[in-house]
Each structure stands twice: as structure tokens, then as C-alpha cells.
Amino acid sequence: MKSAALILLVLLIASIALAISFGATPLSWHAILGGDETARTILFRIRLPRVLLGALVGATLAVAGVTFQTLLRNPLADPFILGVSGGAAAGAATATAFGLAAYRGVVPAIAFAGACGATAAVFMLARRRDYVDPTRLLLSGLVLNAFFSAVILISFSLSKQSDLTAALRWMMGTLFGAGWSDVALLGVLLIVVIAALAFIANDLRMLAFGEDDARSRGVNVERVKWIGFGASSVVTGAAVAVSGIIGFVGLLVPHLIRLIWRRDFRFLLPLSALGGATLVVLADLLARVAVNASELPIGAFTALLGVPFFLSLLRRSR
């Protein structure tokens, strides 16, 4: 565990150093340390908050992914499977259609509200008396995602062309315009969620072997579900609100960690956080430097990695 965490931490630090150094305007560490005002402005106002936000988004999506896979006992589960991303995207698209994209911070706030509303709706649909059915949870997420797709298409058809460009960029995943307030908010939420999940980590480990087995060992299964799903969904909604839709991180990273290191949830949680942070930081770096004078969507790079991996998992689960 310690060696694995150390390896991933070194990879994350190296990725952050690379992401800070390269971009539309390459930065020289000699200039930064020498007190060059332009270099320091680019570093502290633009590059560093963006890189740190990317690391937090990646860690959030990976932590949510490993939690959902454990709770649903489904290796193909992903943070967006419960309609969280769909709800956030529908909220952002609706805000854009009403011309609210011109006001800074309004679209992310409405996107976060949409993510939380989608999560609440999925839980209400999946609830049977005092029991949350995992199968109904998955089906409810799929149905709501279809509904949200219709809302997004209608909203985009009603949006102004100037607002539509920014909305489409957000839908494809971007960290453009990241600020220290975004870093602080998501950082605090992620710390709270990791603490909550660490508190129930042993219960989640036993739940991975089946609900009946966990109940026989004295685990309050429904309480664990509410804490795990609720905490992961809320922090995923916050990540989607500040970065748009960056898919496959929550699917890809936990599986790679399981293949290379440990399967125990108590070890998967911190290792997945470090792995997810590294993946998104590198994906954002590629998005910025792959094409001159242009920025590609981060979600495209994570999808290029995630889709083949998803298909291989699908074949193995047959």
C-alpha cells in the first residue's frame, strides 16, 4: 500500500510540474524563481489553479467511481450512471437557453443543483419501502439520462449562438477559466467525502461480498448505501459543475488500480484518488498542447482511453 501510494504520488507531482510548465505560453522555472512578474502572474492566476482543479476533479471522479462499483457490485458502474452528469448538463443547458450564461458562476450553480436533483430523483424511484434496490437504481439512472438528453437538445435549439459555443465546450469537459474559489470549494468537499467514506470503509469492504453477507456481519446496509451514494453523488455534481463532463475516469482508474495493486476498498480509495488526479492533469495537458492556438476537450482524451477499456471489460464479463 505504502509503495503504491508513493509511486502514484510521485507520478502526480511530476504530472503537475509538467502541466504547469507547458501550455500556450511555456513557463520557465528560472523566470518564476527569479521574480519575473509575467511568469508569476501566469503561474498563480491561470496555470496553477487550473492544474490543481484538474487534479481535484480527477480524484473526485475516481473516488466516486470506486464507491459506486463497490455499492452496486457492478464493475461497469461509473459516476455518471445514476444520472448525475445528465442532471448537471440539463441544468447548464437550461440556464444557457434562458441567457444566464452571461453571468459568471450562474451556470455552474444551476448545473450543481441539477446534479443534486437528479440524484434525489433516482433514489426516490429506486426506493422500495425502506430498501434501495441497486437494479432499480441503475435503471432509473438510465431512464433519467434519456430524459435529460431530450432537455439538453431542446435547450440548445433555443440558445443563442454566442452562448451555445461556451455551453458545448463545457459539455465536452474543460478547465478553462478555473479559479482559486473553484479549487477551494471542490477541495473542501472532496476532503469531507473522503472522510465520510473512510468512516464506512470497512462496511463497504464487507458489502462488496454481498448484502446478505454484510447484514450477517452486523452492517447497516441501507445506512451505508445512503452515505456512499449521497456523498459520492454530491461531490461528483460539484466536479461536473466546475469542469463539465469528463467521462470514463471513474470507470478506468479503479479498474487499473485493482489490476496492478489491491482490491480492498480501504486501499482502493486513496490509490484511486491519486490515479484519477494524475489522469485528468495529463489529459488537460494534452488538451492544451495537442493543437496549436486551440484547446481540445479533455473528455475526448479520457474517452479515447476509456472506451477500449470499457469494451474489454464488457467482453470479459460475458
C-alpha positions as CSV (number, residue, x, y, z in Angstrom):
1,M,0.0,0.0,0.0
2,K,2.7,2.5,1.0
3,S,4.9,1.8,-2.0
4,A,1.9,2.0,-4.4
5,A,0.8,5.3,-2.8
6,L,4.4,6.6,-3.1
7,I,4.6,5.7,-6.8
8,L,1.3,7.3,-7.6
9,L,2.2,10.4,-5.5
10,V,5.4,10.8,-7.4
11,L,3.6,10.4,-10.8
12,L,1.0,13.1,-9.7
13,I,3.7,15.6,-8.6
14,A,5.6,15.0,-11.9
15,S,2.4,15.5,-13.9
16,I,1.6,18.7,-12.1
17,A,5.1,20.0,-12.7
18,L,4.8,19.2,-16.4
19,A,1.3,20.7,-16.7
20,I,2.5,23.9,-15.0
21,S,5.5,24.2,-17.3
22,F,3.8,23.7,-20.7
23,G,0.9,25.4,-22.4
24,A,0.2,28.2,-24.9
25,T,2.9,30.2,-23.1
26,P,5.7,27.9,-21.9
27,L,6.9,28.8,-18.4
28,S,10.5,28.9,-17.2
29,W,11.1,27.9,-13.6
30,H,14.2,30.1,-13.7
31,A,12.0,33.1,-14.6
32,I,9.4,32.2,-11.9
33,L,12.1,31.8,-9.2
34,G,13.8,34.9,-10.5
35,G,10.8,37.1,-9.8
36,D,9.6,37.6,-13.4
37,E,6.2,39.3,-12.9
38,T,4.6,38.0,-16.1
39,A,5.7,34.4,-15.4
40,R,4.4,34.6,-11.8
41,T,1.1,36.0,-13.0
42,I,0.6,33.2,-15.5
43,L,1.5,30.6,-12.8
44,F,-0.5,31.8,-9.9
45,R,-3.6,33.3,-11.7
46,I,-4.0,30.9,-14.6
47,R,-1.9,27.8,-14.7
48,L,-1.7,26.6,-11.1
49,P,-5.4,26.9,-10.2
50,R,-6.3,25.1,-13.4
51,V,-3.9,22.2,-12.8
52,L,-4.9,21.8,-9.1
53,L,-8.6,21.9,-10.1
54,G,-7.9,19.2,-12.7
55,A,-6.3,17.0,-10.0
56,L,-9.2,17.5,-7.7
57,V,-11.8,16.7,-10.4
58,G,-9.9,13.5,-11.4
59,A,-9.6,12.5,-7.7
60,T,-13.3,13.1,-7.2
61,L,-14.5,11.1,-10.2
62,A,-12.2,8.2,-9.4
63,V,-13.3,8.1,-5.7
64,A,-17.0,8.2,-6.8
65,G,-16.4,5.5,-9.4
66,V,-14.8,3.0,-6.9
67,T,-17.6,3.8,-4.4
68,F,-20.4,3.1,-7.0
69,Q,-18.7,0.0,-8.2
70,T,-18.5,-1.3,-4.7
71,L,-22.0,-0.4,-3.7
72,L,-23.6,-1.7,-6.9
73,R,-21.2,-4.7,-7.1
74,N,-21.0,-3.8,-10.8
75,P,-17.6,-3.5,-12.5
76,L,-19.1,-1.3,-15.2
77,A,-20.5,1.3,-12.9
78,D,-19.4,4.9,-13.4
79,P,-20.0,8.2,-11.5
80,F,-22.4,9.2,-14.3
81,I,-24.5,6.0,-14.2
82,L,-27.0,7.5,-11.7
83,G,-27.8,10.5,-14.0
84,V,-25.6,12.9,-12.1
85,S,-23.9,14.2,-15.2
86,G,-27.1,14.2,-17.1
87,G,-28.8,16.3,-14.4
88,A,-25.9,18.7,-14.3
89,A,-25.8,19.0,-18.1
90,A,-29.5,19.6,-18.3
91,G,-29.2,22.3,-15.7
92,A,-26.4,24.0,-17.6
93,A,-28.2,23.7,-20.9
94,T,-31.4,25.2,-19.5
95,A,-29.5,28.1,-17.9
96,T,-27.9,28.8,-21.3
97,A,-31.2,28.7,-23.1
98,F,-32.5,31.4,-20.7
99,G,-29.5,33.6,-21.4
100,L,-27.9,33.1,-17.9
101,A,-24.5,32.1,-19.3
102,A,-23.6,35.8,-19.4
103,Y,-23.5,35.9,-15.6
104,R,-20.4,34.4,-14.1
105,G,-21.0,31.4,-11.8
106,V,-24.7,31.0,-12.6
107,V,-24.3,28.1,-15.0
108,P,-22.1,26.0,-12.6
109,A,-24.5,26.7,-9.7
110,I,-27.5,25.6,-11.7
111,A,-25.6,22.6,-13.0
112,F,-24.8,21.6,-9.4
113,A,-28.4,21.9,-8.5
114,G,-29.4,19.8,-11.4
115,A,-26.9,17.1,-10.4
116,C,-28.3,17.0,-6.8
117,G,-31.9,17.0,-8.1
118,A,-31.1,14.1,-10.4
119,T,-29.6,12.1,-7.5
120,A,-32.6,12.7,-5.3
121,A,-35.0,11.6,-8.1
122,V,-33.0,8.4,-8.8
123,F,-33.1,7.5,-5.1
124,M,-36.9,8.1,-4.9
125,L,-37.5,6.0,-8.0
126,A,-35.3,3.1,-6.7
127,R,-36.7,3.0,-3.2
128,R,-38.9,0.1,-2.1
129,R,-40.3,0.7,1.3
130,D,-37.1,1.1,3.4
131,Y,-34.9,-0.6,0.8
132,V,-32.9,0.9,-2.1
133,D,-32.8,-1.6,-4.9
134,P,-29.4,-1.5,-6.8
135,T,-31.0,-2.8,-10.1
136,R,-33.8,-0.2,-9.9
137,L,-31.1,2.4,-9.2
138,L,-29.3,1.6,-12.4
139,L,-32.5,1.5,-14.5
140,S,-33.7,4.8,-13.0
141,G,-30.4,6.4,-13.9
142,L,-30.6,5.2,-17.5
143,V,-34.2,6.4,-17.9
144,L,-33.4,9.9,-16.4
145,N,-30.3,10.2,-18.6
146,A,-32.6,9.7,-21.7
147,F,-34.9,12.4,-20.3
148,F,-32.0,14.8,-19.7
149,S,-30.7,14.3,-23.2
150,A,-34.1,15.5,-24.6
151,V,-33.9,18.5,-22.3
152,I,-30.4,19.3,-23.5
153,L,-31.3,19.1,-27.2
154,I,-34.4,21.3,-26.7
155,S,-32.4,23.9,-24.7
156,F,-29.6,24.0,-27.3
157,S,-32.0,24.6,-30.1
158,L,-33.3,27.6,-28.2
159,S,-29.9,29.0,-27.2
160,K,-28.1,31.9,-28.8
161,Q,-25.1,31.0,-31.0
162,S,-22.7,33.0,-28.8
163,D,-23.9,31.2,-25.7
164,L,-24.0,27.8,-27.4
165,T,-20.3,27.7,-28.1
166,A,-19.4,28.1,-24.4
167,A,-22.1,25.5,-23.4
168,L,-20.8,23.0,-25.9
169,R,-17.2,23.5,-24.6
170,W,-18.5,22.8,-21.1
171,M,-20.4,19.7,-22.2
172,M,-17.2,18.2,-23.6
173,G,-15.2,18.9,-20.5
174,T,-12.9,21.9,-19.9
175,L,-11.0,23.6,-17.1
176,F,-10.8,26.9,-18.9
177,G,-11.3,29.8,-16.5
178,A,-10.6,27.8,-13.4
179,G,-10.1,29.9,-10.3
180,W,-8.9,29.6,-6.7
181,S,-12.5,29.7,-5.5
182,D,-13.3,26.5,-7.5
183,V,-10.2,24.8,-6.1
184,A,-11.1,25.7,-2.5
185,L,-14.8,24.6,-2.9
186,L,-14.1,21.3,-4.5
187,G,-11.1,20.6,-2.3
188,V,-13.2,21.1,0.9
189,L,-16.0,18.9,-0.5
190,L,-13.6,16.1,-1.5
191,I,-11.9,16.1,1.9
192,V,-15.3,15.8,3.6
193,V,-16.4,13.0,1.3
194,I,-13.2,11.0,1.7
195,A,-13.5,11.3,5.4
196,A,-17.1,10.0,5.3
197,L,-16.2,7.1,3.0
198,A,-13.2,6.3,5.2
199,F,-15.6,6.1,8.2
200,I,-17.6,3.4,6.4
201,A,-14.7,1.8,4.5
202,N,-14.8,-1.4,6.5
203,D,-18.6,-1.8,5.9
204,L,-18.1,-1.1,2.2
205,R,-15.4,-3.8,2.1
206,M,-17.8,-6.3,3.5
207,L,-20.7,-5.1,1.3
208,A,-18.6,-6.0,-1.7
209,F,-19.2,-9.7,-0.9
210,G,-23.0,-9.2,-1.0
211,E,-25.7,-7.6,1.1
212,D,-26.8,-10.7,2.9
213,D,-23.3,-11.5,4.0
214,A,-22.8,-7.9,5.1
215,R,-26.0,-7.9,7.1
216,S,-25.0,-11.2,8.8
217,R,-21.8,-9.4,10.0
218,G,-23.9,-6.6,11.6
219,V,-23.5,-4.0,8.8
220,N,-26.4,-1.5,8.4
221,V,-26.6,-1.9,4.7
222,E,-29.1,0.9,4.0
223,R,-27.2,3.4,6.0
224,V,-24.0,2.6,4.1
225,K,-25.8,3.0,0.8
226,W,-27.2,6.4,1.7
227,I,-23.8,7.7,2.9
228,G,-21.9,6.2,0.0
229,F,-24.3,7.1,-2.8
230,G,-25.2,10.5,-1.3
231,A,-21.7,11.7,-0.6
232,S,-20.3,10.5,-3.9
233,S,-23.1,11.9,-6.0
234,V,-22.9,15.4,-4.4
235,V,-19.2,15.7,-4.8
236,T,-19.5,14.4,-8.4
237,G,-22.1,17.1,-9.1
238,A,-19.7,19.7,-7.8
239,A,-16.9,18.3,-10.0
240,V,-19.1,18.3,-13.1
241,A,-20.3,21.8,-12.3
242,V,-16.8,23.3,-12.4
243,S,-15.3,21.2,-15.2
244,G,-18.1,19.9,-17.4
245,I,-18.5,16.3,-18.4
246,I,-15.2,14.3,-18.3
247,G,-16.2,10.7,-18.8
248,F,-14.6,7.3,-18.0
249,V,-12.3,8.5,-15.2
250,G,-14.4,6.8,-12.6
251,L,-14.5,3.6,-14.7
252,L,-10.9,3.4,-15.9
253,V,-8.9,4.3,-12.8
254,P,-10.4,2.0,-10.2
255,H,-10.0,-1.0,-12.5
256,L,-6.4,-0.2,-13.3
257,I,-5.7,0.1,-9.6
258,R,-7.3,-3.2,-8.9
259,L,-5.3,-4.9,-11.7
260,I,-2.0,-3.5,-10.5
261,W,-2.4,-3.4,-6.7
262,R,-5.1,-4.1,-4.2
263,R,-8.9,-4.9,-4.3
264,D,-9.7,-3.9,-0.7
265,F,-11.8,-0.7,-0.7
266,R,-9.7,0.7,2.2
267,F,-6.7,0.7,-0.2
268,L,-8.6,1.4,-3.4
269,L,-10.0,4.7,-2.1
270,P,-6.7,6.7,-1.7
271,L,-5.0,5.0,-4.6
272,S,-7.9,5.7,-6.9
273,A,-7.9,9.4,-5.8
274,L,-4.2,9.7,-6.7
275,G,-4.6,7.8,-10.0
276,G,-7.6,9.9,-11.1
277,A,-5.9,13.1,-10.3
278,T,-2.9,12.1,-12.4
279,L,-5.0,11.1,-15.3
280,V,-7.0,14.3,-15.6
281,V,-3.9,16.5,-15.1
282,L,-2.2,14.7,-18.0
283,A,-5.4,14.7,-20.1
284,D,-5.7,18.5,-19.6
285,L,-2.1,19.0,-20.6
286,L,-2.6,17.1,-23.8
287,A,-5.8,19.1,-24.5
288,R,-3.8,22.3,-24.2
289,V,-0.7,21.4,-26.3
290,A,-2.0,18.9,-28.9
291,V,-3.1,21.6,-31.4
292,N,-1.5,25.0,-31.7
293,A,-3.7,28.0,-30.9
294,S,-6.6,25.7,-29.9
295,E,-7.8,23.8,-26.9
296,L,-9.3,20.3,-27.3
297,P,-11.9,18.9,-24.9
298,I,-10.5,16.9,-22.0
299,G,-13.3,14.4,-22.3
300,A,-12.1,13.4,-25.8
301,F,-8.8,12.2,-24.3
302,T,-10.3,10.3,-21.4
303,A,-12.8,8.7,-23.8
304,L,-10.0,7.6,-26.1
305,L,-8.6,5.7,-23.2
306,G,-11.8,4.7,-21.6
307,V,-13.9,3.3,-24.5
308,P,-11.5,0.5,-25.4
309,F,-11.1,-0.4,-21.7
310,F,-14.9,-0.4,-21.3
311,L,-15.3,-2.7,-24.3
312,S,-12.7,-5.1,-23.0
313,L,-14.4,-5.2,-19.6
314,L,-17.7,-5.9,-21.4
315,R,-16.2,-8.8,-23.2
316,R,-14.6,-10.3,-20.0
317,S,-18.0,-10.0,-18.2
318,R,-19.8,-12.2,-20.7
